[in-house]
């Protein structure tokens, strides 16, 4: 049968859903129903890594309906591209995504540390709860607005929860556990400002009690306000936020505990993890009126959050009457992916951030958001109206589902000793060892000692069993985290270059002036002029505290530098407005051909962009524009440049092409590294020159192996300070004749690594023949070794017997060995 579409028909291909959000359990067959005007549909499926894992042509019967069944049989995130064909010609196309996850029982996981932010109070439909439950996301955070709950002032007070009861009933049915934010102001109290009077605080506390009475045991935790140190505090309370928040918190906590002593009161209400804010609260006694501290550790780069949490725990403990720190919840966290449509970078970020917070002791974490909403594209799944389909997953959804599966009920036990860029965190789960592994920069080469097979589980949940080779397993780690299950006796990381400076870790409240220290400057620069690091217009900035944390600022508006990055400015108020640069300056403590690796992230593409540059002693070595029309908002870079001891290395932010400073804050994090020191042992040389897989393979990395195929062994190349893949001629001794007095002698010259401590060099003599003669140690060293300027020295040894007519044959050779 040949089906001919009517001439008036609009060619189309519409993909629908057999499971809400195209989220399937591992026990279910993946099916993507379709409707098309074509006679067949050609389709491909790519996985998280962009690798095509399935492709086929599905015939379409006369009714135009068919089903794509990829039949992958694996967990993960997948992108489907389909093209409708008719008579061999493409007539329409469509895209969607789907995920395959393991089943979870969220009703039995109310102790789970993992949750998500939702906005059912804004009118979201509860059907997305089915999606959350499929991902094992047992906790959700939402609101029931005070204004809507108490719309008018009556005596006695009356409260209505009609707008919120449906989603709470749906949550109970789905097995999800709510954290209720108690927000925001009410026009019946304090003129609609944040509560600042006794009446306002009493009204807020009564609203909290009414909510708990309404929902009973379904609500086990409430959060007192949201981001009070940020934009959600209005009116007179802004004059002294710590004081007014503490008063409101104390009143609410006392009222809640009278009726529900079991309810956990979450307080702090801040963004991100601001120590000055918490210190101000603690000094006013706020910590005595909360059960849990809450933070919103938003950050562009996940690493470092563990340091922020550790500092908060120490501060909390110092004010908690000898009882240690209060528990900490991160009730919002997240970051978008500006690069990948499938949000693969967001998935990597999420797993790393969540893992770091768990290692730091954060008791519960909530990702922001469940789905894309109100301009925020950090959803685990897509918005209902997304072109890819209702609640279609981003790659972060199966990544989170897998993270929860791995770390739910796992207890943190420590970190393996590795390079600072390599993260290996150990957990214990059900009596088994579990590790989460990644590398923040570059690739880590790891050798694990174990006699037991390991299970490697990738970010999507796909498991691979690794067998040990002579008691070792080789692994590589990059920016994509993975999990390891089974015991490991030891971890050895093969050598990397050495970090000598880090813009983030080097940040401090002290202006430095000596080698290896940091200073923080700003100043105006006339456009078109050469940058002068000694210019008098560059002045030190002032270290200060804000409700958000610590930073350097100055008399120039907006100019700021903090640990993560900074904000440039302009010389406003003058007849000529010049751009103002903000500068982190490192005084180099090393001489090296250094590698600069970094990331620059601008939160917005609006405005004209932010300039970022690096100068060494006033000479530009790197520059870029981040954000602005047509420019990317995330830049990763790597380059090499020469630095010397005392070099001024300036990390500069500028307002971009003009003096528009709107949206100009950027995260600007850079690590500077230098080559490692010359190896002093053969094993150290192996670690510097082989991958992990080759390191554990003696036929490649062993003493007598010749991986380059030139016949010169690794041991000889190490002895001459050569890499294993270098041409080995430089390691081969050379023969000569030396005249000493009236005699001539056969000589042997060889290169010797100056730093090696584990080699024995011995010359041997043979007075017979190469095939029949006997070799014996001997020879006389001629003079002193001659430095070659490349980490080696040339040693010359002569024969003990002079050349004469009676000497028929004399041979010399070099033996290199390890004791």
ABEGO torsion letter per residue (X at the ends): XBBBBBAABBBBBBBBBABBGGBBBAABBBBBBBBBABABBBBBBBBAAGBBABBBBBBBBAAGBBBBBAGAGBBEBBBBBBBBBBGGBBABBBBBBBBBBBBBBAAAAAABABBBBBBAAAGBBAAAAAAAAAAGBABBBBBBBAAAABABBBOBBBBBAAAAAAAAAAAAAAGBBBBBBBOBBBAABGGGBBBABAAAAAAAAAAAAAAAAAAEAABABBBBEBGAABAABBEAAAABAAAAAAAAAAAAAAAAAAABAABBBBBGGBOBBBAAAAAAAAAAGAAAABABBBBBBBBABABGAAAAAAAAAAAAAAAAGGAEBBBBBBABBEBBBAABAAGAAAAAAAAAAAAAAAAAGBABBBBOBABBBGGBAABABBBAABAAEBGBBBAAAAAAAAAAAAABGBBBAEBBBBBAABBBBBBBBGGBBBBBBBBABEBBBBBBBBABBBBBBBAAGBBBBBBBBGGBBBBBBBABBBBBBEBBABBBBBBBBBBABBAAAABBABBBABBGBBBBBBEBBBBGBBBBAABAABBBBBBBBBAAEBBBBBABBGBBBBAABEBBBBBBGBABBBBBBBBBBBBBABBBBBBBBBBBBBABABEAEBBBBBBBGGBBABBBBBEEBGBBABBBBBBBBBBBBGBBBBBBBBAEABABABGABBBBBBBBBBBBBBBABAAAAAAAABBAAAAABAAAABAABBAAGAGBBAAAAAAAGBBAABBAAAABBBBBBBBBEABBBBBBBBBBBAABAABBBBBBBBABBAAABBBBBEEBBBEBBBBAGAGBBBBBBBBABBBBAABABBBBBBBBBBX
